[in-house]
């Protein structure tokens, strides 16, 4: 905690970390995580109500819209513990949608949506397309004006928590420029959503067909803010993903150490062998580095230039740390490590999923080279 203090670890962050740790530990033991994999929504609605009651959706929303007016930095410890205990919920999707509204929505949209979000209404983003381009301004989906309505066409992928969402914030190309439009769930035609099979089975992702969806022109976000909003969404998603991955890294290291200190081979605890000791230390060092980068990014997220650099570093380090720690855990568990029953594979799947969303480590290192050199 003292080391994090030099990075601006606030009193609010410390309080949220303690509450989130206790809550997630109590609500999300691994047997419940595995049970929810078989459910349709992927999360427990009662636990979601508890999360809403704790006020976590209010953290990064201004007081004038029903929030508490803290920063995204205070959302980081919550996301970290959600990742550590793999507590499934639409918290990430809804938080990203709320940030999209704050960054690009009209005042009327903010007044309408944000108070409902802090009360637990679920929202999500529909930004990714077949190309998988992490540049969110590269959009194939179309929007055309027809009188007082906007007609949408195209398809979106990786729309998280879509089956539970009240609203979708969709990126489209309109008049050859990026645009964002708000779509109410009631406006989706039958069959518009199709569940996708993804690597991380604890999450829910859907393909969304936009063809024929009509919305009023008032559903369009502020056209002057779209590009800045897309940039904000991109960085916010990477900050919170880094937090979730850092928490998962701690969990898989703990899981590995528990095995190394109980499993015996040739009359000795396998954790006493240097071939397993050294990689475990390397995994822990990677975790500490990733966590330091995370809270550095959380501290300076709103600083122009510096915030982007720190956030991209945090995502790259978190990607590397979780991938390595989970991979070593699978290997150290021997034959059992390659079975579905070994929990280490859940964390490896989580690492692969986040690498596919909003940029992997190599992508962010490339962007950092452009920013720093």
C-alpha positions in Angstrom: 0.0 0.0 0.0 2.9 2.4 0.8 4.3 1.9 -2.7 1.0 2.6 -4.3 0.7 5.8 -2.3 3.5 7.3 -4.4 1.4 6.7 -7.4 -1.5 8.6 -6.0 -3.4 5.7 -4.4 -6.3 7.7 -2.9 -8.2 7.2 0.2 -11.3 6.5 -1.9 -9.5 3.9 -3.8 -8.3 2.2 -0.6 -11.8 2.1 0.8 -13.3 0.8 -2.5 -10.6 -1.8 -2.7 -11.4 -3.2 0.8 -15.2 -3.2 0.2 -14.8 -4.8 -3.3 -12.4 -7.5 -2.0 -14.7 -8.6 0.8 -17.8 -8.4 -1.4 -16.4 -10.3 -4.4 -14.8 -13.0 -2.2 -18.2 -13.6 -0.5 -20.3 -13.5 -3.7 -18.1 -15.2 -6.2 -16.4 -18.4 -5.0 -15.1 -20.5 -7.9 -17.9 -23.0 -7.8 -20.4 -20.2 -8.4 -18.2 -18.9 -11.2 -18.4 -22.3 -12.9 -22.1 -22.6 -12.3 -22.9 -19.3 -14.0 -21.1 -20.5 -17.1 -24.2 -22.6 -17.8 -26.7 -19.7 -17.3 -28.2 -17.7 -20.1 -27.3 -14.2 -18.8 -23.9 -15.3 -17.3 -24.5 -13.4 -14.1 -26.6 -13.5 -10.9 -29.3 -10.7 -11.0 -29.4 -10.6 -7.2 -25.6 -9.9 -7.1 -26.1 -7.2 -9.7 -28.7 -5.5 -7.4 -26.1 -5.7 -4.6 -23.5 -4.0 -6.9 -26.0 -1.3 -7.7 -26.7 -0.9 -4.0 -23.0 -0.5 -3.3 -23.0 2.5 -5.6 -20.2 1.3 -7.9 -22.1 2.5 -11.0 -22.1 6.0 -9.5 -18.3 6.2 -9.1 -17.3 7.9 -12.3 -20.6 9.8 -13.0 -20.9 13.5 -12.0 -23.3 14.3 -9.2 -25.6 16.3 -11.5 -26.6 13.0 -13.1 -26.9 11.0 -9.9 -23.3 9.9 -9.5 -20.8 10.7 -6.8 -18.4 12.6 -9.1 -15.2 10.5 -8.6 -12.9 9.6 -11.4 -12.3 6.5 -13.4 -9.3 5.9 -11.2 -11.6 5.0 -8.4 -13.3 2.4 -10.6 -10.0 0.6 -11.0 -9.9 -1.2 -7.6 -13.5 -2.4 -8.1 -12.7 -3.8 -11.5 -9.5 -5.3 -10.1 -11.4 -7.3 -7.5 -14.1 -8.3 -10.0 -11.3 -9.8 -12.1 -9.6 -11.4 -9.1 -12.7 -13.3 -8.1 -14.1 -13.6 -11.6 -17.4 -12.1 -10.4 -19.6 -12.0 -13.6 -21.7 -8.9 -14.0 -22.4 -6.3 -16.7 -20.4 -3.7 -14.7 -17.7 -3.3 -17.3 -20.2 -3.0 -20.2 -22.4 -0.5 -18.4 -19.6 1.6 -17.1 -18.1 1.9 -20.6 -21.6 2.8 -22.0 -22.0 5.5 -19.3 -18.6 6.9 -20.2 -19.6 7.0 -23.9 -22.7 9.0 -23.0 -20.6 11.4 -20.9 -18.0 11.9 -23.6 -20.3 12.1 -26.6 -23.9 12.3 -25.7 -26.1 15.4 -25.9 -27.2 17.0 -22.7 -30.7 15.5 -23.1 -29.2 12.0 -23.5 -27.1 12.5 -20.4 -30.1 13.6 -18.4 -32.2 10.7 -19.6 -29.7 7.8 -19.5 -27.2 8.4 -16.7 -29.7 8.6 -13.7 -31.2 5.3 -14.9 -27.8 3.7 -15.3 -26.8 4.5 -11.7 -30.0 2.9 -10.6 -29.0 -0.4 -12.4 -30.2 -0.1 -16.0 -27.8 -2.1 -18.1 -26.2 -0.6 -21.3 -23.6 -1.8 -23.6 -21.4 -0.8 -26.6 -21.7 -2.1 -30.2 -18.4 -1.0 -31.8 -16.5 -4.0 -33.2 -17.0 -5.3 -36.8 -15.8 -8.2 -39.0 -12.4 -6.5 -39.6 -11.6 -6.6 -35.9 -9.9 -3.2 -36.3 -9.0 -1.7 -32.9 -9.2 1.8 -34.4 -12.8 2.5 -33.5 -13.1 5.2 -36.2 -12.8 2.6 -38.9 -16.5 1.7 -39.4 -18.4 -0.3 -42.0 -21.9 -0.2 -40.5 -24.0 2.6 -42.1 -26.6 5.1 -41.1 -28.8 7.0 -43.6 -31.2 9.8 -42.9 -34.9 9.2 -43.9 -36.9 12.2 -42.8 -36.9 12.4 -39.0 -35.5 8.9 -38.8 -32.1 7.2 -39.1 -32.0 3.8 -40.8 -29.1 1.5 -39.8 -27.4 -1.3 -41.7 -24.5 -3.6 -41.1 -23.4 -5.9 -38.3 -21.6 -5.6 -35.0 -19.6 -8.2 -33.1 -18.6 -8.7 -29.5 -21.6 -6.8 -28.1 -21.1 -7.8 -24.4 -24.1 -8.5 -22.1 -26.5 -7.7 -25.0 -29.2 -10.1 -23.9 -29.5 -8.1 -20.6 -29.0 -4.6 -22.0 -31.6 -1.8 -22.1 -29.6 0.3 -24.5 -27.0 -0.1 -27.2 -24.5 2.6 -28.2 -23.7 1.8 -31.8 -21.0 3.2 -34.0 -21.9 3.8 -37.6 -20.6 5.7 -40.7 -22.9 8.6 -41.7 -22.1 10.9 -44.5 -18.6 9.3 -44.6 -17.9 10.3 -41.0 -18.0 8.3 -37.7 -21.2 8.7 -35.7 -22.7 7.2 -32.5 -26.3 6.4 -32.2 -28.4 5.2 -29.2 -30.6 2.2 -29.8 -33.3 1.1 -27.4 -33.7 -2.7 -26.9 -37.3 -2.3 -28.0 -36.2 -1.2 -31.4 -34.4 -4.4 -32.2 -36.2 -6.7 -34.6 -36.6 -10.3 -33.7 -33.5 -12.3 -34.4 -31.2 -9.2 -34.4 -29.1 -10.7 -31.6 -27.1 -14.0 -32.0 -25.0 -15.3 -29.2 -21.3 -15.8 -30.1 -19.0 -18.6 -28.9 -16.0 -16.9 -27.3 -12.9 -18.1 -25.5 -13.9 -16.7 -22.1 -17.0 -18.7 -21.1 -17.6 -16.5 -18.1 -18.6 -13.6 -20.3 -21.5 -13.1 -22.7 -21.0 -11.8 -26.2 -23.4 -11.3 -29.1 -23.5 -10.4 -32.8 -25.9 -7.6 -33.5 -27.5 -7.2 -37.0 -28.4 -3.6 -37.6 -30.3 -4.0 -40.9 -33.6 -2.2 -40.9 -33.3 -0.7 -37.4 -34.9 2.8 -37.4 -34.3 5.4 -34.7 -35.3 9.0 -34.4 -32.6 11.6 -35.3 -32.6 12.6 -31.6 -30.8 9.3 -30.9 -27.7 10.6 -32.6 -24.8 11.6 -30.3 -23.3 15.1 -30.6 -21.5 14.9 -34.0 -18.8 17.3 -32.9 -17.8 15.0 -30.0 -17.8 11.6 -31.7 -14.1 11.2 -32.4 -13.1 12.4 -29.0 -15.7 10.1 -27.5 -14.4 7.1 -29.4 -10.9 7.9 -28.2 -12.1 8.1 -24.6 -14.0 4.8 -24.9 -10.9 3.1 -26.2 -8.7 4.3 -23.4 -11.3 3.7 -20.7 -11.9 0.1 -21.9 -8.2 -0.6 -21.8 -7.8 0.9 -18.3 -10.6 -1.2 -16.9 -9.5 -4.3 -18.8 -6.0 -3.9 -17.4 -7.6 -3.7 -13.9 -9.5 -6.9 -14.4 -6.4 -8.7 -15.8 -4.3 -7.5 -12.8 -6.8 -9.0 -10.4 -6.9 -12.2 -12.4 -3.1 -12.4 -12.3 -3.1 -12.2 -8.5 -5.8 -14.9 -8.4 -4.0 -17.4 -10.7 -0.7 -16.9 -8.8 -2.4 -17.6 -5.5 -4.0 -20.7 -7.1 -0.6 -21.9 -8.4 1.2 -21.4 -5.1 -1.6 -23.3 -3.2 -0.9 -26.2 -5.5 2.9 -26.0 -5.3 2.8 -26.0 -1.5 0.4 -29.0 -1.2 1.4 -31.3 -4.1 4.2 -33.8 -3.5 6.4 -35.6 -6.0 9.1 -38.1 -5.1 8.5 -37.3 -1.4 9.0 -33.5 -1.8 6.6 -30.6 -2.2 6.9 -29.6 -5.9 7.2 -26.0 -4.9 10.6 -26.7 -3.4 12.1 -27.4 -6.9 13.9 -24.4 -8.5 12.4 -25.2 -11.9 9.0 -24.2 -10.4 10.2 -21.6 -7.9 11.9 -19.3 -10.4 9.0 -19.0 -12.9 6.6 -18.4 -10.0 8.8 -15.5 -8.8 8.9 -14.2 -12.4 5.1 -14.3 -12.5 4.8 -12.4 -9.2 7.2 -9.8 -10.4 5.2 -9.4 -13.6 2.1 -9.0 -11.5 3.7 -6.3 -9.3 4.9 -4.4 -12.3 1.5 -4.6 -14.0 -0.3 -3.4 -10.8 2.1 -0.5 -10.5 1.4 0.5 -14.1 -2.4 0.1 -13.5 -2.5 2.5 -10.6 -0.1 4.9 -12.3 -2.6 5.0 -15.2 -5.5 5.3 -12.9 -3.8 8.3 -11.2 -3.1 10.3 -14.4 -5.8 9.0 -16.7 -7.3 12.4 -17.3 -4.0 14.1 -18.1 -3.7 14.8 -21.8 -0.9 12.7 -23.3 0.4 11.3 -20.1 -2.8 9.5 -19.4 -2.8 7.7 -22.8 0.8 6.6 -22.5 0.2 5.3 -19.0 -3.0 3.5 -20.0 -1.4 1.8 -23.0 1.6 0.7 -20.8 -0.9 -0.7 -18.2 -2.8 -2.8 -20.8 0.4 -4.1 -22.3 1.9 -5.1 -19.0 -1.4 -6.6 -17.7 -1.7 -8.7 -20.9 1.9 -10.0 -20.5 1.6 -10.7 -16.8 -1.7 -12.6 -16.9 -0.8 -14.6 -20.0 2.5 -15.7 -18.4 1.1 -16.5 -14.9 -1.8 -18.5 -16.3 0.4 -20.3 -18.8 2.8 -21.3 -16.0 0.0 -22.4 -13.8 -1.4 -24.7 -16.5 2.1 -26.2 -17.0 2.8 -26.7 -13.3 -0.5 -28.6 -12.8 0.8 -31.2 -15.2 -1.8 -33.3 -17.1 -4.6 -31.9 -14.9 -3.7 -28.5 -16.1 -4.9 -29.3 -19.6 -8.3 -30.4 -18.4 -11.4 -28.3 -18.2 -11.6 -28.9 -14.4 -8.4 -27.0 -13.8 -9.2 -23.4 -12.9 -6.0 -22.1 -14.4 -7.5 -22.4 -17.9 -10.2 -19.9 -16.9 -7.6 -17.3 -16.3 -5.7 -18.1 -19.6 -9.0 -17.8 -21.4 -9.5 -14.4 -19.7 -6.1 -13.2 -21.0 -6.9 -14.3 -24.5 -10.3 -12.5 -24.4 -8.9 -9.2 -23.2 -6.1 -9.4 -25.8 -8.7 -9.5 -28.5 -10.6 -6.5 -27.1 -9.3 -2.9 -27.8 -5.7 -4.0 -28.5 -3.2 -6.6 -27.4 0.2 -6.0 -25.9 1.9 -5.8 -29.3 -0.6 -3.3 -30.5 -0.2 -1.0 -27.5 3.6 -1.2 -27.7 3.4 -0.1 -31.3 1.2 2.9 -30.3 3.6 3.7 -27.5 6.5 3.8 -29.9 4.6 6.3 -32.0 3.8 8.4 -28.9 7.3 8.3 -27.3 9.7 8.2 -30.2 
